[in-house]
Amino acid sequence: MVAVEWLGHSCFLVTGTHVRIIIDPFEADSRFRYPPVTAAADLVLVTHEHFDHNNSDAVGGSPSVMRGPGEWKSPIHIRGLEASHGPKRGKTAIYVFQVDGLNFCHLGDLGEIPSAELARQIGSVDVLMIPVGGVYTIDHSGADEVLRILKPRLVLPMHYKTESVGLPLDPVSKFTRGKTNVRAENSSTISIDKDNLPASTTIVVLAPPAPKR
């Protein structure tokens, strides 16, 4: 069983039997009213060097920090694949890793539809963390195309407008509208069991962390 907690924006805490991973910790400032990212981790993954993704210093413990494309093998095998942040924003990394038998993929600030070769490198995906808010990343229609290509089992939308986000993003409702394979949670945390994954792609909308006061 793996616990995945959405800490806000593109930031997740993935807790497995032997590892805790935080992906894309953001800098808490006037544009974000999510609680600051202070949880402890063994690993921090930074997809690219923008303020809302690279605040590794905020993470507790003494984590190893991995930035951008590359390959790491300790304490788990992680692949960082180079992808486009869009024609005006440079590059981002896509992280692919396995925890307790589950294949995770975090798409970072993906700005273009993956090529067939990039999709091949990503491979089989059980849990996909995907931006859906547009403007700085793919939008809801682009996210639909990515789901068609990658065929993940569980989808966790990220990087979209909530009451805690001051950036001009679309809300998650643009992505989920008209879909029947959507499950809304009352919690920002979900427990995922490899033996109980849905048979077809299911979108799970986690509850946003309560805004700081």
C-alpha positions in Angstrom: 0.0 0.0 0.0 1.4 3.4 -1.0 0.0 6.7 0.4 0.0 9.7 -1.9 -0.7 13.1 -0.4 -1.3 16.2 -2.5 0.4 19.1 -0.8 -0.9 21.6 -3.4 -0.1 22.7 -6.9 2.3 20.1 -8.4 3.6 18.9 -5.1 3.0 15.4 -3.8 4.3 13.3 -1.0 4.6 9.6 -1.9 5.1 7.3 1.0 6.0 3.6 0.4 7.3 0.9 2.7 10.9 2.1 2.6 10.9 5.5 1.0 9.3 9.0 1.3 9.4 11.1 -1.9 8.4 14.8 -2.3 8.0 16.0 -5.8 8.1 19.7 -6.8 7.9 21.6 -3.5 6.7 25.1 -4.0 7.7 28.4 -2.5 5.0 29.7 -0.2 4.4 33.4 -1.1 1.6 35.7 -2.0 0.6 33.6 -5.0 0.0 30.5 -2.9 -2.1 30.1 0.2 -1.4 26.4 0.6 0.4 25.5 3.8 4.2 25.5 3.4 5.9 22.3 2.4 7.7 21.1 5.5 7.2 17.3 5.6 10.3 15.2 5.9 11.4 13.0 2.9 14.2 10.7 1.8 14.1 12.1 -1.7 13.1 15.4 -3.3 12.4 15.5 -7.1 12.5 18.9 -8.8 11.2 18.8 -12.4 12.5 22.3 -13.2 13.8 25.5 -11.6 10.7 27.6 -11.2 9.7 29.0 -7.8 6.5 26.9 -7.7 8.4 23.7 -8.2 12.0 23.9 -6.8 11.8 24.8 -3.1 13.8 21.8 -1.9 15.2 23.6 1.1 11.8 23.6 2.7 11.6 19.8 2.9 12.4 18.3 6.3 14.9 15.7 7.1 18.1 15.3 5.1 16.8 14.3 1.7 18.8 13.7 -1.5 17.7 16.2 -4.1 17.4 15.2 -7.8 17.0 17.9 -10.4 16.0 17.5 -14.0 16.7 14.7 -16.5 18.9 11.8 -15.5 18.9 8.4 -13.8 19.3 7.6 -10.2 19.3 4.1 -8.5 19.3 4.8 -4.8 17.3 4.2 -2.7 14.9 3.5 -5.6 15.4 3.6 -9.4 14.2 6.9 -10.8 14.3 8.1 -14.4 14.1 11.8 -15.2 13.1 12.3 -18.9 13.5 15.6 -20.7 10.2 17.1 -21.9 9.0 20.5 -23.2 7.6 23.1 -20.9 6.2 24.8 -24.0 7.8 26.9 -26.8 8.5 29.9 -24.6 9.4 28.2 -21.3 12.2 25.8 -21.9 12.4 22.3 -20.5 10.8 20.3 -17.7 11.5 16.8 -16.5 9.1 13.9 -16.3 9.9 11.5 -13.4 9.2 7.8 -13.7 9.7 5.5 -10.7 8.3 2.5 -8.9 7.3 2.3 -5.3 6.0 -1.0 -3.8 5.3 -2.4 -7.3 3.3 0.7 -8.5 4.6 2.6 -11.5 4.4 6.3 -11.0 4.8 9.1 -13.5 4.9 12.8 -12.6 4.7 15.0 -15.8 6.1 18.2 -14.3 5.1 21.3 -16.2 4.5 19.4 -19.4 3.7 21.9 -22.2 3.4 19.8 -25.2 1.9 16.4 -26.1 4.6 13.7 -25.7 6.0 12.2 -28.8 5.7 8.5 -29.5 9.3 8.0 -28.4 8.8 9.8 -25.2 5.7 7.8 -24.5 7.7 4.7 -25.1 10.3 5.8 -22.6 7.7 6.5 -20.0 6.2 3.0 -20.4 3.4 1.5 -18.4 1.8 3.9 -15.9 -0.3 2.9 -12.9 -0.4 6.4 -11.3 -0.2 9.5 -13.4 0.2 13.0 -11.9 -0.8 15.4 -14.7 -1.1 19.2 -15.1 -4.5 20.3 -16.4 -4.7 24.1 -15.7 -3.3 25.4 -19.0 -1.5 28.7 -19.5 1.9 27.4 -18.3 1.2 23.7 -19.2 -1.1 21.6 -21.3 -4.7 22.4 -20.8 -7.7 20.1 -20.2 -7.9 19.0 -23.9 -4.1 18.3 -24.0 -4.5 16.3 -20.8 -7.2 14.2 -22.5 -4.8 13.4 -25.3 -2.0 12.4 -22.9 -4.4 10.0 -21.2 -5.2 8.5 -24.5 -1.5 8.0 -25.2 -0.3 6.7 -21.8 -3.5 4.9 -20.7 -2.8 5.2 -16.9 -4.8 3.4 -14.4 -5.2 6.2 -11.8 -4.9 9.9 -12.7 -4.2 12.6 -10.2 -4.8 16.1 -11.7 -2.5 18.9 -10.5 -1.3 22.4 -11.4 -4.8 24.0 -11.6 -6.7 26.9 -10.1 -8.0 26.6 -6.5 -8.9 29.2 -3.9 -5.2 29.0 -2.7 -3.6 29.7 -6.1 -3.2 33.2 -7.4 -1.9 32.2 -10.8 -4.2 32.5 -13.9 -5.0 28.8 -14.3 -8.1 26.9 -15.3 -10.0 25.0 -12.6 -10.0 21.2 -12.6 -13.7 21.2 -13.6 -12.7 22.0 -17.2 -10.8 18.7 -17.2 -13.4 16.6 -15.5 -16.6 18.1 -17.1 -18.6 15.5 -18.9 -16.5 12.6 -17.8 -18.0 9.6 -16.0 -14.7 8.1 -14.8 -14.1 10.7 -12.1 -14.0 10.2 -8.3 -13.8 13.2 -6.0 -12.2 12.6 -2.6 -12.8 14.5 0.7 -9.2 14.1 1.6 -5.9 15.2 0.1 -4.5 11.7 0.7 -5.2 8.5 -1.1 -4.0 5.0 -0.4 -3.2 2.9 -3.5 -2.9 -0.9 -3.6 -1.4 -2.5 -6.7 -3.8 -5.4 -6.4 -6.9 -3.1 -6.4 -6.2 -0.7 -9.3 -9.2 0.1 -11.5 -9.4 -1.9 -14.7 -9.7 1.3 -16.8 -8.5 4.9 -16.5 -10.0 6.5 -13.4 -9.5 10.2 -12.5 -9.2 10.9 -8.7 -9.6 14.5 -7.7 -8.0 15.0 -4.3 -9.2 17.6 -1.9 -6.9 20.7 -1.9 -5.0 21.3 1.3 -6.9 23.8 3.5 -5.5 27.4 2.8 -3.3 28.9 5.4 -4.9 31.8 7.3 
